[in-house]
């Protein structure tokens, strides 16, 4: 990731937008809009205004909103004349953010996210501004890390805000406990959904929305973690470990383990016992 710009701007009430201190390279006419060749993450912390893009009809933005701008995407925004606004921004490019977009972490159709006032986000922007101003050795790597954390924090807050129903959160948390316990039992995911008084299709949908994993994928990740623990801390034969974790056969366990870890269970055990720090 390469950070192109980062800063903060106060636009007072009744001042034409963009104001005089607007970065010259990013000057635009709000009536005509613009298209950038980079991503931008704009955090409104005071005031309000409007935003519109090719994929997002005109929406009102207020304090606590994050605006996500995408490269090649026409857009425009400006604060209300009566209120003005205060915004932090960061511009960036790179394959990391491209991959996030490819995997639907962010969407052009949801360019405005309501995440509320968050001091941690503001502190990250401030750290980024300081790093950019001093430009010491490896400052770009530091900036990239800060922006990555900004994006991760925004994604985390947005996803958790979509689960404000404490009952649903409690059920998903219980499901994770039951799935961990199911590793050593014959309990199916359908059984777990039934215990939570959910249909399996609804359970699967909610679980994936909340955790990012389908229940079956989550269960297999837990099995791999447990297998690594048993290989490292016990002398159990590989066949017994496969049985303990309810794999169909030792052969399937070996094949699955190798596809996930890159080496066979036997090779993993030998590696761990040979060098306990790896």
C-alpha positions as protocol buffer text, in pm:
chain_id: "A"
residue {
  index: 1
  type: UNK
  ca { x: 0 y: 0 z: 0 }
}
residue {
  index: 2
  type: UNK
  ca { x: 119 y: 352 z: -83 }
}
residue {
  index: 3
  type: UNK
  ca { x: -28 y: 652 z: 102 }
}
residue {
  index: 4
  type: UNK
  ca { x: -64 y: 956 z: -124 }
}
residue {
  index: 5
  type: UNK
  ca { x: -213 y: 1212 z: 116 }
}
residue {
  index: 6
  type: UNK
  ca { x: -335 y: 1246 z: 473 }
}
residue {
  index: 7
  type: UNK
  ca { x: -460 y: 1545 z: 668 }
}
residue {
  index: 8
  type: UNK
  ca { x: -738 y: 1730 z: 847 }
}
residue {
  index: 9
  type: UNK
  ca { x: -944 y: 2027 z: 729 }
}
residue {
  index: 10
  type: UNK
  ca { x: -1183 y: 2269 z: 897 }
}
residue {
  index: 11
  type: UNK
  ca { x: -1434 y: 2435 z: 666 }
}
residue {
  index: 12
  type: UNK
  ca { x: -1616 y: 2709 z: 865 }
}
residue {
  index: 13
  type: UNK
  ca { x: -1979 y: 2797 z: 806 }
}
residue {
  index: 14
  type: UNK
  ca { x: -2059 y: 3032 z: 516 }
}
residue {
  index: 15
  type: UNK
  ca { x: -1721 y: 2974 z: 347 }
}
residue {
  index: 16
  type: UNK
  ca { x: -1711 y: 2867 z: -22 }
}
residue {
  index: 17
  type: UNK
  ca { x: -1609 y: 2504 z: -73 }
}
residue {
  index: 18
  type: UNK
  ca { x: -1340 y: 2396 z: -136 }
}
residue {
  index: 19
  type: UNK
  ca { x: -1176 y: 2652 z: 98 }
}
residue {
  index: 20
  type: UNK
  ca { x: -849 y: 2827 z: 19 }
}
residue {
  index: 21
  type: UNK
  ca { x: -640 y: 2575 z: 214 }
}
residue {
  index: 22
  type: UNK
  ca { x: -776 y: 2280 z: 13 }
}
residue {
  index: 23
  type: UNK
  ca { x: -483 y: 2080 z: -134 }
}
residue {
  index: 24
  type: UNK
  ca { x: -428 y: 2214 z: -486 }
}
residue {
  index: 25
  type: UNK
  ca { x: -383 y: 1868 z: -638 }
}
residue {
  index: 26
  type: UNK
  ca { x: -732 y: 1776 z: -518 }
}
residue {
  index: 27
  type: UNK
  ca { x: -915 y: 2099 z: -605 }
}
residue {
  index: 28
  type: UNK
  ca { x: -1254 y: 2038 z: -772 }
}
residue {
  index: 29
  type: UNK
  ca { x: -1589 y: 2199 z: -846 }
}
residue {
  index: 30
  type: UNK
  ca { x: -1857 y: 2029 z: -630 }
}
residue {
  index: 31
  type: UNK
  ca { x: -2120 y: 2099 z: -897 }
}
residue {
  index: 32
  type: UNK
  ca { x: -1924 y: 1900 z: -1156 }
}
residue {
  index: 33
  type: UNK
  ca { x: -1764 y: 1644 z: -927 }
}
residue {
  index: 34
  type: UNK
  ca { x: -1442 y: 1459 z: -1001 }
}
residue {
  index: 35
  type: UNK
  ca { x: -1277 y: 1120 z: -1053 }
}
residue {
  index: 36
  type: UNK
  ca { x: -963 y: 1023 z: -860 }
}
residue {
  index: 37
  type: UNK
  ca { x: -701 y: 759 z: -934 }
}
residue {
  index: 38
  type: UNK
  ca { x: -679 y: 654 z: -569 }
}
residue {
  index: 39
  type: UNK
  ca { x: -886 y: 547 z: -273 }
}
residue {
  index: 40
  type: UNK
  ca { x: -976 y: 798 z: -5 }
}
residue {
  index: 41
  type: UNK
  ca { x: -1116 y: 751 z: 344 }
}
residue {
  index: 42
  type: UNK
  ca { x: -1284 y: 1069 z: 472 }
}
residue {
  index: 43
  type: UNK
  ca { x: -1404 y: 1088 z: 832 }
}
residue {
  index: 44
  type: UNK
  ca { x: -1653 y: 1363 z: 919 }
}
residue {
  index: 45
  type: UNK
  ca { x: -1617 y: 1449 z: 1287 }
}
residue {
  index: 46
  type: UNK
  ca { x: -1815 y: 1773 z: 1298 }
}
residue {
  index: 47
  type: UNK
  ca { x: -2084 y: 1939 z: 1086 }
}
residue {
  index: 48
  type: UNK
  ca { x: -2272 y: 1785 z: 794 }
}
residue {
  index: 49
  type: UNK
  ca { x: -2303 y: 1790 z: 417 }
}
residue {
  index: 50
  type: UNK
  ca { x: -2389 y: 1580 z: 112 }
}
residue {
  index: 51
  type: UNK
  ca { x: -2216 y: 1307 z: -89 }
}
residue {
  index: 52
  type: UNK
  ca { x: -2295 y: 1148 z: -423 }
}
residue {
  index: 53
  type: UNK
  ca { x: -2116 y: 902 z: -650 }
}
residue {
  index: 54
  type: UNK
  ca { x: -2175 y: 694 z: -962 }
}
residue {
  index: 55
  type: UNK
  ca { x: -2297 y: 402 z: -748 }
}
residue {
  index: 56
  type: UNK
  ca { x: -2447 y: 600 z: -459 }
}
residue {
  index: 57
  type: UNK
  ca { x: -2735 y: 846 z: -495 }
}
residue {
  index: 58
  type: UNK
  ca { x: -2713 y: 1177 z: -309 }
}
residue {
  index: 59
  type: UNK
  ca { x: -2703 y: 1114 z: 67 }
}
residue {
  index: 60
  type: UNK
  ca { x: -2668 y: 1334 z: 371 }
}
residue {
  index: 61
  type: UNK
  ca { x: -2348 y: 1286 z: 570 }
}
residue {
  index: 62
  type: UNK
  ca { x: -2319 y: 1390 z: 933 }
}
residue {
  index: 63
  type: UNK
  ca { x: -2061 y: 1377 z: 1211 }
}
residue {
  index: 64
  type: UNK
  ca { x: -1961 y: 1016 z: 1268 }
}
residue {
  index: 65
  type: UNK
  ca { x: -1989 y: 919 z: 900 }
}
residue {
  index: 66
  type: UNK
  ca { x: -1704 y: 771 z: 695 }
}
residue {
  index: 67
  type: UNK
  ca { x: -1696 y: 836 z: 321 }
}
residue {
  index: 68
  type: UNK
  ca { x: -1513 y: 578 z: 110 }
}
residue {
  index: 69
  type: UNK
  ca { x: -1402 y: 700 z: -234 }
}
residue {
  index: 70
  type: UNK
  ca { x: -1292 y: 453 z: -499 }
}
residue {
  index: 71
  type: UNK
  ca { x: -1046 y: 506 z: -789 }
}
residue {
  index: 72
  type: UNK
  ca { x: -1216 y: 568 z: -1123 }
}
residue {
  index: 73
  type: UNK
  ca { x: -1548 y: 640 z: -949 }
}
residue {
  index: 74
  type: UNK
  ca { x: -1712 y: 976 z: -1021 }
}
residue {
  index: 75
  type: UNK
  ca { x: -1818 y: 1150 z: -699 }
}
residue {
  index: 76
  type: UNK
  ca { x: -1882 y: 1484 z: -535 }
}
residue {
  index: 77
  type: UNK
  ca { x: -1931 y: 1614 z: -182 }
}
residue {
  index: 78
  type: UNK
  ca { x: -1945 y: 1937 z: 13 }
}
residue {
  index: 79
  type: UNK
  ca { x: -2045 y: 2065 z: 358 }
}
residue {
  index: 80
  type: UNK
  ca { x: -2361 y: 2264 z: 430 }
}
residue {
  index: 81
  type: UNK
  ca { x: -2294 y: 2637 z: 410 }
}
residue {
  index: 82
  type: UNK
  ca { x: -2474 y: 2698 z: 740 }
}
residue {
  index: 83
  type: UNK
  ca { x: -2276 y: 2436 z: 932 }
}
residue {
  index: 84
  type: UNK
  ca { x: -1945 y: 2373 z: 759 }
}
residue {
  index: 85
  type: UNK
  ca { x: -1758 y: 2064 z: 874 }
}
residue {
  index: 86
  type: UNK
  ca { x: -1435 y: 1916 z: 1005 }
}
residue {
  index: 87
  type: UNK
  ca { x: -1296 y: 1614 z: 820 }
}
residue {
  index: 88
  type: UNK
  ca { x: -991 y: 1390 z: 838 }
}
residue {
  index: 89
  type: UNK
  ca { x: -882 y: 1223 z: 515 }
}
residue {
  index: 90
  type: UNK
  ca { x: -634 y: 971 z: 384 }
}
residue {
  index: 91
  type: UNK
  ca { x: -560 y: 884 z: 22 }
}
residue {
  index: 92
  type: UNK
  ca { x: -394 y: 556 z: -78 }
}
residue {
  index: 93
  type: UNK
  ca { x: -343 y: 290 z: -345 }
}
residue {
  index: 94
  type: UNK
  ca { x: -213 y: -65 z: -360 }
}
residue {
  index: 95
  type: UNK
  ca { x: -291 y: -432 z: -412 }
}
residue {
  index: 96
  type: UNK
  ca { x: -393 y: -481 z: -48 }
}
residue {
  index: 97
  type: UNK
  ca { x: -693 y: -251 z: -74 }
}
residue {
  index: 98
  type: UNK
  ca { x: -772 y: -389 z: -422 }
}
residue {
  index: 99
  type: UNK
  ca { x: -798 y: -735 z: -267 }
}
residue {
  index: 100
  type: UNK
  ca { x: -1025 y: -608 z: 11 }
}
residue {
  index: 101
  type: UNK
  ca { x: -1255 y: -465 z: -253 }
}
residue {
  index: 102
  type: UNK
  ca { x: -1245 y: -788 z: -457 }
}
residue {
  index: 103
  type: UNK
  ca { x: -1354 y: -979 z: -145 }
}
residue {
  index: 104
  type: UNK
  ca { x: -1639 y: -735 z: -70 }
}
residue {
  index: 105
  type: UNK
  ca { x: -1491 y: -587 z: 246 }
}
residue {
  index: 106
  type: UNK
  ca { x: -1604 y: -251 z: 109 }
}
residue {
  index: 107
  type: UNK
  ca { x: -1868 y: -170 z: -153 }
}
residue {
  index: 108
  type: UNK
  ca { x: -1915 y: 116 z: -398 }
}
residue {
  index: 109
  type: UNK
  ca { x: -2287 y: 93 z: -327 }
}
residue {
  index: 110
  type: UNK
  ca { x: -2226 y: 165 z: 42 }
}
residue {
  index: 111
  type: UNK
  ca { x: -1978 y: 449 z: 21 }
}
residue {
  index: 112
  type: UNK
  ca { x: -2105 y: 617 z: 339 }
}
residue {
  index: 113
  type: UNK
  ca { x: -2078 y: 424 z: 666 }
}
residue {
  index: 114
  type: UNK
  ca { x: -2216 y: 539 z: 999 }
}
residue {
  index: 115
  type: UNK
  ca { x: -1956 y: 441 z: 1258 }
}
residue {
  index: 116
  type: UNK
  ca { x: -2009 y: 719 z: 1512 }
}
residue {
  index: 117
  type: UNK
  ca { x: -1749 y: 924 z: 1695 }
}
residue {
  index: 118
  type: UNK
  ca { x: -1440 y: 713 z: 1762 }
}
residue {
  index: 119
  type: UNK
  ca { x: -1134 y: 858 z: 1937 }
}
residue {
  index: 120
  type: UNK
  ca { x: -914 y: 568 z: 1825 }
}
residue {
  index: 121
  type: UNK
  ca { x: -978 y: 651 z: 1458 }
}
residue {
  index: 122
  type: UNK
  ca { x: -901 y: 1018 z: 1516 }
}
residue {
  index: 123
  type: UNK
  ca { x: -577 y: 925 z: 1693 }
}
residue {
  index: 124
  type: UNK
  ca { x: -476 y: 706 z: 1397 }
}
residue {
  index: 125
  type: UNK
  ca { x: -532 y: 995 z: 1156 }
}
residue {
  index: 126
  type: UNK
  ca { x: -327 y: 1223 z: 1381 }
}
residue {
  index: 127
  type: UNK
  ca { x: -44 y: 971 z: 1400 }
}
residue {
  index: 128
  type: UNK
  ca { x: -49 y: 946 z: 1021 }
}
residue {
  index: 129
  type: UNK
  ca { x: -33 y: 1324 z: 983 }
}
residue {
  index: 130
  type: UNK
  ca { x: 267 y: 1342 z: 1219 }
}
residue {
  index: 131
  type: UNK
  ca { x: 449 y: 1064 z: 1033 }
}
residue {
  index: 132
  type: UNK
  ca { x: 381 y: 1232 z: 696 }
}
residue {
  index: 133
  type: UNK
  ca { x: 503 y: 1569 z: 823 }
}
residue {
  index: 134
  type: UNK
  ca { x: 834 y: 1438 z: 959 }
}
residue {
  index: 135
  type: UNK
  ca { x: 899 y: 1195 z: 669 }
}
residue {
  index: 136
  type: UNK
  ca { x: 1167 y: 997 z: 849 }
}
residue {
  index: 137
  type: UNK
  ca { x: 1321 y: 680 z: 710 }
}
residue {
  index: 138
  type: UNK
  ca { x: 1054 y: 417 z: 625 }
}
residue {
  index: 139
  type: UNK
  ca { x: 773 y: 669 z: 683 }
}
residue {
  index: 140
  type: UNK
  ca { x: 575 y: 522 z: 391 }
}
residue {
  index: 141
  type: UNK
  ca { x: 577 y: 177 z: 551 }
}
residue {
  index: 142
  type: UNK
  ca { x: 456 y: 333 z: 875 }
}
residue {
  index: 143
  type: UNK
  ca { x: 183 y: 525 z: 695 }
}
residue {
  index: 144
  type: UNK
  ca { x: 73 y: 210 z: 514 }
}
residue {
  index: 145
  type: UNK
  ca { x: 41 y: 30 z: 848 }
}
residue {
  index: 146
  type: UNK
  ca { x: -165 y: 315 z: 994 }
}
residue {
  index: 147
  type: UNK
  ca { x: -402 y: 320 z: 696 }
}
residue {
  index: 148
  type: UNK
  ca { x: -437 y: -59 z: 709 }
}
residue {
  index: 149
  type: UNK
  ca { x: -538 y: -23 z: 1074 }
}
residue {
  index: 150
  type: UNK
  ca { x: -780 y: 257 z: 983 }
}
residue {
  index: 151
  type: UNK
  ca { x: -949 y: 34 z: 727 }
}
residue {
  index: 152
  type: UNK
  ca { x: -961 y: -263 z: 963 }
}
residue {
  index: 153
  type: UNK
  ca { x: -1108 y: -51 z: 1242 }
}
residue {
  index: 154
  type: UNK
  ca { x: -1376 y: 96 z: 1014 }
}
residue {
  index: 155
  type: UNK
  ca { x: -1468 y: -251 z: 888 }
}
residue {
  index: 156
  type: UNK
  ca { x: -1478 y: -389 z: 1245 }
}
residue {
  index: 157
  type: UNK
  ca { x: -1700 y: -107 z: 1376 }
}
residue {
  index: 158
  type: UNK
  ca { x: -1936 y: -121 z: 1078 }
}
residue {
  index: 159
  type: UNK
  ca { x: -1984 y: -498 z: 1100 }
}
residue {
  index: 160
  type: UNK
  ca { x: -2042 y: -493 z: 1474 }
}
residue {
  index: 161
  type: UNK
  ca { x: -2288 y: -205 z: 1442 }
}
residue {
  index: 162
  type: UNK
  ca { x: -2497 y: -422 z: 1211 }
}
residue {
  index: 163
  type: UNK
  ca { x: -2544 y: -664 z: 1503 }
}
residue {
  index: 164
  type: UNK
  ca { x: -2695 y: -434 z: 1759 }
}
residue {
  index: 165
  type: UNK
  ca { x: -2947 y: -704 z: 1851 }
}
residue {
  index: 166
  type: UNK
  ca { x: -2783 y: -844 z: 2165 }
}
residue {
  index: 167
  type: UNK
  ca { x: -2993 y: -1158 z: 2138 }
}
residue {
  index: 168
  type: UNK
  ca { x: -2842 y: -1243 z: 1800 }
}
residue {
  index: 169
  type: UNK
  ca { x: -2489 y: -1170 z: 1923 }
}
residue {
  index: 170
  type: UNK
  ca { x: -2547 y: -1395 z: 2225 }
}
residue {
  index: 171
  type: UNK
  ca { x: -2669 y: -1678 z: 1999 }
}
residue {
  index: 172
  type: UNK
  ca { x: -2367 y: -1651 z: 1768 }
}
residue {
  index: 173
  type: UNK
  ca { x: -2131 y: -1647 z: 2066 }
}
residue {
  index: 174
  type: UNK
  ca { x: -2302 y: -1958 z: 2200 }
}
residue {
  index: 175
  type: UNK
  ca { x: -2277 y: -2118 z: 1855 }
}
residue {
  index: 176
  type: UNK
  ca { x: -1900 y: -2067 z: 1856 }
}
residue {
  index: 177
  type: UNK
  ca { x: -1876 y: -2238 z: 2193 }
}
residue {
  index: 178
  type: UNK
  ca { x: -2090 y: -2531 z: 2072 }
}
residue {
  index: 179
  type: UNK
  ca { x: -1887 y: -2565 z: 1751 }
}
residue {
  index: 180
  type: UNK
  ca { x: -1564 y: -2582 z: 1953 }
}
residue {
  index: 181
  type: UNK
  ca { x: -1718 y: -2853 z: 2170 }
}
residue {
  index: 182
  type: UNK
  ca { x: -1848 y: -3039 z: 1864 }
}
residue {
  index: 183
  type: UNK
  ca { x: -1492 y: -3105 z: 1746 }
}
residue {
  index: 184
  type: UNK
  ca { x: -1468 y: -3394 z: 1994 }
}
residue {
  index: 185
  type: UNK
  ca { x: -1828 y: -3512 z: 1956 }
}
residue {
  index: 186
  type: UNK
  ca { x: -2056 y: -3635 z: 1682 }
}
residue {
  index: 187
  type: UNK
  ca { x: -2275 y: -3327 z: 1708 }
}
residue {
  index: 188
  type: UNK
  ca { x: -2357 y: -3182 z: 1364 }
}
residue {
  index: 189
  type: UNK
  ca { x: -2396 y: -2818 z: 1270 }
}
residue {
  index: 190
  type: UNK
  ca { x: -2764 y: -2887 z: 1210 }
}
residue {
  index: 191
  type: UNK
  ca { x: -2788 y: -3009 z: 1572 }
}
residue {
  index: 192
  type: UNK
  ca { x: -2625 y: -2687 z: 1691 }
}
residue {
  index: 193
  type: UNK
  ca { x: -2869 y: -2475 z: 1489 }
}
residue {
  index: 194
  type: UNK
  ca { x: -3155 y: -2672 z: 1641 }
}
residue {
  index: 195
  type: UNK
  ca { x: -3024 y: -2609 z: 1995 }
}
residue {
  index: 196
  type: UNK
  ca { x: -3029 y: -2237 z: 1916 }
}
residue {
  index: 197
  type: UNK
  ca { x: -3386 y: -2263 z: 1786 }
}
residue {
  index: 198
  type: UNK
  ca { x: -3280 y: -2162 z: 1434 }
}
residue {
  index: 199
  type: UNK
  ca { x: -3322 y: -2319 z: 1094 }
}
residue {
  index: 200
  type: UNK
  ca { x: -2984 y: -2424 z: 957 }
}
residue {
  index: 201
  type: UNK
  ca { x: -3008 y: -2186 z: 658 }
}
residue {
  index: 202
  type: UNK
  ca { x: -3077 y: -1887 z: 887 }
}
residue {
  index: 203
  type: UNK
  ca { x: -2808 y: -1998 z: 1132 }
}
residue {
  index: 204
  type: UNK
  ca { x: -2552 y: -2031 z: 851 }
}
residue {
  index: 205
  type: UNK
  ca { x: -2639 y: -1689 z: 712 }
}
residue {
  index: 206
  type: UNK
  ca { x: -2617 y: -1509 z: 1049 }
}
residue {
  index: 207
  type: UNK
  ca { x: -2300 y: -1690 z: 1152 }
}
residue {
  index: 208
  type: UNK
  ca { x: -2119 y: -1596 z: 830 }
}
residue {
  index: 209
  type: UNK
  ca { x: -2234 y: -1233 z: 849 }
}
residue {
  index: 210
  type: UNK
  ca { x: -2108 y: -1200 z: 1206 }
}
residue {
  index: 211
  type: UNK
  ca { x: -1782 y: -1399 z: 1193 }
}
residue {
  index: 212
  type: UNK
  ca { x: -1687 y: -1390 z: 824 }
}
residue {
  index: 213
  type: UNK
  ca { x: -1678 y: -1772 z: 819 }
}
residue {
  index: 214
  type: UNK
  ca { x: -1942 y: -2024 z: 719 }
}
residue {
  index: 215
  type: UNK
  ca { x: -2009 y: -2256 z: 1019 }
}
residue {
  index: 216
  type: UNK
  ca { x: -1852 y: -2554 z: 842 }
}
residue {
  index: 217
  type: UNK
  ca { x: -1541 y: -2351 z: 755 }
}
residue {
  index: 218
  type: UNK
  ca { x: -1516 y: -2227 z: 1114 }
}
residue {
  index: 219
  type: UNK
  ca { x: -1550 y: -2583 z: 1243 }
}
residue {
  index: 220
  type: UNK
  ca { x: -1269 y: -2705 z: 1018 }
}
residue {
  index: 221
  type: UNK
  ca { x: -1042 y: -2419 z: 1128 }
}
residue {
  index: 222
  type: UNK
  ca { x: -1103 y: -2521 z: 1490 }
}
residue {
  index: 223
  type: UNK
  ca { x: -1018 y: -2881 z: 1400 }
}
residue {
  index: 224
  type: UNK
  ca { x: -690 y: -2773 z: 1241 }
}
residue {
  index: 225
  type: UNK
  ca { x: -600 y: -2569 z: 1551 }
}
residue {
  index: 226
  type: UNK
  ca { x: -678 y: -2867 z: 1775 }
}
residue {
  index: 227
  type: UNK
  ca { x: -482 y: -3103 z: 1549 }
}
residue {
  index: 228
  type: UNK
  ca { x: -176 y: -2877 z: 1571 }
}
residue {
  index: 229
  type: UNK
  ca { x: -205 y: -2874 z: 1950 }
}
residue {
  index: 230
  type: UNK
  ca { x: -227 y: -3254 z: 1968 }
}
residue {
  index: 231
  type: UNK
  ca { x: 62 y: -3301 z: 1727 }
}
residue {
  index: 232
  type: UNK
  ca { x: 278 y: -3063 z: 1925 }
}
residue {
  index: 233
  type: UNK
  ca { x: 194 y: -3166 z: 2281 }
}
residue {
  index: 234
  type: UNK
  ca { x: 115 y: -3538 z: 2263 }
}
residue {
  index: 235
  type: UNK
  ca { x: 249 y: -3859 z: 2112 }
}
residue {
  index: 236
  type: UNK
  ca { x: -94 y: -3969 z: 1988 }
}
residue {
  index: 237
  type: UNK
  ca { x: -72 y: -4159 z: 1659 }
}
residue {
  index: 238
  type: UNK
  ca { x: -198 y: -3959 z: 1363 }
}
residue {
  index: 239
  type: UNK
  ca { x: -476 y: -4212 z: 1309 }
}
residue {
  index: 240
  type: UNK
  ca { x: -602 y: -4153 z: 1665 }
}
residue {
  index: 241
  type: UNK
  ca { x: -591 y: -3775 z: 1619 }
}
residue {
  index: 242
  type: UNK
  ca { x: -802 y: -3811 z: 1304 }
}
residue {
  index: 243
  type: UNK
  ca { x: -1050 y: -4024 z: 1503 }
}
residue {
  index: 244
  type: UNK
  ca { x: -1047 y: -3782 z: 1796 }
}
residue {
  index: 245
  type: UNK
  ca { x: -1137 y: -3493 z: 1568 }
}
residue {
  index: 246
  type: UNK
  ca { x: -1408 y: -3687 z: 1382 }
}
residue {
  index: 247
  type: UNK
  ca { x: -1243 y: -3692 z: 1040 }
}
residue {
  index: 248
  type: UNK
  ca { x: -1382 y: -3951 z: 799 }
}
residue {
  index: 249
  type: UNK
  ca { x: -1045 y: -4128 z: 781 }
}
residue {
  index: 250
  type: UNK
  ca { x: -679 y: -4079 z: 860 }
}
residue {
  index: 251
  type: UNK
  ca { x: -612 y: -4036 z: 489 }
}
residue {
  index: 252
  type: UNK
  ca { x: -865 y: -3754 z: 462 }
}
residue {
  index: 253
  type: UNK
  ca { x: -721 y: -3588 z: 774 }
}
residue {
  index: 254
  type: UNK
  ca { x: -367 y: -3602 z: 632 }
}
residue {
  index: 255
  type: UNK
  ca { x: -479 y: -3460 z: 296 }
}
residue {
  index: 256
  type: UNK
  ca { x: -684 y: -3182 z: 457 }
}
residue {
  index: 257
  type: UNK
  ca { x: -410 y: -3089 z: 705 }
}
residue {
  index: 258
  type: UNK
  ca { x: -151 y: -3067 z: 427 }
}
residue {
  index: 259
  type: UNK
  ca { x: -381 y: -2849 z: 213 }
}
residue {
  index: 260
  type: UNK
  ca { x: -416 y: -2602 z: 500 }
}
residue {
  index: 261
  type: UNK
  ca { x: -69 y: -2604 z: 659 }
}
residue {
  index: 262
  type: UNK
  ca { x: 146 y: -2694 z: 360 }
}
residue {
  index: 263
  type: UNK
  ca { x: 306 y: -3002 z: 517 }
}
residue {
  index: 264
  type: UNK
  ca { x: 178 y: -3337 z: 643 }
}
residue {
  index: 265
  type: UNK
  ca { x: 85 y: -3393 z: 1011 }
}
residue {
  index: 266
  type: UNK
  ca { x: 395 y: -3610 z: 1054 }
}
residue {
  index: 267
  type: UNK
  ca { x: 624 y: -3344 z: 905 }
}
residue {
  index: 268
  type: UNK
  ca { x: 458 y: -3079 z: 1123 }
}
residue {
  index: 269
  type: UNK
  ca { x: 516 y: -3285 z: 1438 }
}
residue {
  index: 270
  type: UNK
  ca { x: 880 y: -3348 z: 1344 }
}
residue {
  index: 271
  type: UNK
  ca { x: 933 y: -2978 z: 1276 }
}
residue {
  index: 272
  type: UNK
  ca { x: 780 y: -2873 z: 1610 }
}
residue {
  index: 273
  type: UNK
  ca { x: 978 y: -3126 z: 1811 }
}
residue {
  index: 274
  type: UNK
  ca { x: 1299 y: -3040 z: 1630 }
}
residue {
  index: 275
  type: UNK
  ca { x: 1265 y: -2663 z: 1684 }
}
residue {
  index: 276
  type: UNK
  ca { x: 1023 y: -2567 z: 1965 }
}
residue {
  index: 277
  type: UNK
  ca { x: 1042 y: -2200 z: 1865 }
}
residue {
  index: 278
  type: UNK
  ca { x: 880 y: -2257 z: 1525 }
}
